[in-house]
Amino acid sequence: MSAFGLLFLTRDGCGLCEESRTLVTAEAARRGVGLEVVDVDSDPDLRALYGDRVPVVLAGHAREVIAEGRFNRRGLRRALKSL
């Protein structure tokens, strides 16, 4: 992953996660940043923190939450600009 990257937390069988994944993938590519996709159920700590909140987009080394639940391209771009 690049110095600045996105972590996209998803869950198998989550329809909203699938819809959001296309958007997050496109925005990461547009900005030229790394993207890691992780199933929240694969890690007990992530599941405890974000399990009911997926999809979740975290940014940077601090893993700041910049989007979660239902979000759109405009909101995601605005959140990415503020970093």
C-alpha positions as CSV (number, residue, x, y, z in Angstrom):
1,M,0.0,0.0,0.0
2,S,1.2,3.5,-0.7
3,A,2.1,6.0,2.0
4,F,-1.6,7.1,2.0
5,G,-4.1,4.4,1.5
6,L,-7.7,3.4,2.0
7,L,-8.9,0.4,3.9
8,F,-12.4,-0.8,2.9
9,L,-14.2,-3.0,5.4
10,T,-16.8,-5.2,4.0
11,R,-18.7,-8.4,4.8
12,D,-19.5,-11.4,2.7
13,G,-23.2,-11.2,1.5
14,C,-23.6,-7.5,2.3
15,G,-25.4,-5.9,-0.7
16,L,-24.6,-2.4,0.4
17,C,-20.9,-3.4,0.7
18,E,-20.9,-4.7,-2.9
19,E,-22.5,-1.4,-4.2
20,S,-20.0,0.7,-2.3
21,R,-17.0,-1.4,-3.3
22,T,-17.3,-0.2,-6.9
23,L,-17.4,3.4,-5.8
24,V,-14.4,3.1,-3.4
25,T,-12.3,1.2,-5.9
26,A,-12.9,3.9,-8.6
27,E,-12.1,6.8,-6.2
28,A,-8.9,5.1,-4.9
29,A,-7.8,4.7,-8.5
30,R,-8.8,8.3,-9.4
31,R,-6.7,9.6,-6.5
32,G,-3.8,7.1,-7.1
33,V,-3.9,5.7,-3.6
34,G,-3.7,2.1,-2.4
35,L,-6.8,0.2,-1.5
36,E,-7.0,-2.8,0.8
37,V,-10.3,-4.6,1.0
38,V,-10.9,-6.6,4.2
39,D,-13.8,-8.8,5.3
40,V,-14.6,-7.4,8.8
41,D,-15.4,-11.0,10.0
42,S,-11.9,-12.1,9.3
43,D,-10.5,-10.2,12.3
44,P,-12.1,-10.3,15.8
45,D,-10.9,-6.8,16.6
46,L,-12.3,-5.3,13.4
47,R,-15.5,-7.2,13.8
48,A,-15.8,-5.8,17.4
49,L,-15.1,-2.2,16.3
50,Y,-16.9,-2.1,12.9
51,G,-19.1,-5.2,12.6
52,D,-22.5,-3.4,12.6
53,R,-21.2,-0.4,10.6
54,V,-20.1,-2.0,7.3
55,P,-19.3,-0.8,4.8
56,V,-16.6,1.4,6.3
57,V,-13.8,3.3,4.6
58,L,-10.7,4.2,6.7
59,A,-8.0,6.5,5.5
60,G,-4.3,7.0,6.2
61,H,-2.0,5.6,8.8
62,A,-4.3,6.7,11.6
63,R,-7.2,4.8,10.0
64,E,-9.6,7.6,10.3
65,V,-13.2,6.7,9.4
66,I,-14.1,8.8,6.4
67,A,-17.3,7.0,5.3
68,E,-19.6,4.3,6.5
69,G,-23.0,2.8,5.8
70,R,-24.7,4.4,2.9
71,F,-22.5,7.0,1.1
72,N,-22.2,8.4,-2.3
73,R,-19.4,9.6,-4.7
74,R,-19.8,13.2,-3.7
75,G,-19.6,12.6,0.0
76,L,-16.6,10.2,-0.4
77,R,-14.8,12.8,-2.6
78,R,-15.4,15.5,-0.1
79,A,-14.1,13.3,2.7
80,L,-11.0,12.5,0.7
81,K,-10.3,16.1,-0.1
82,S,-10.4,17.0,3.6
83,L,-7.4,14.7,4.4
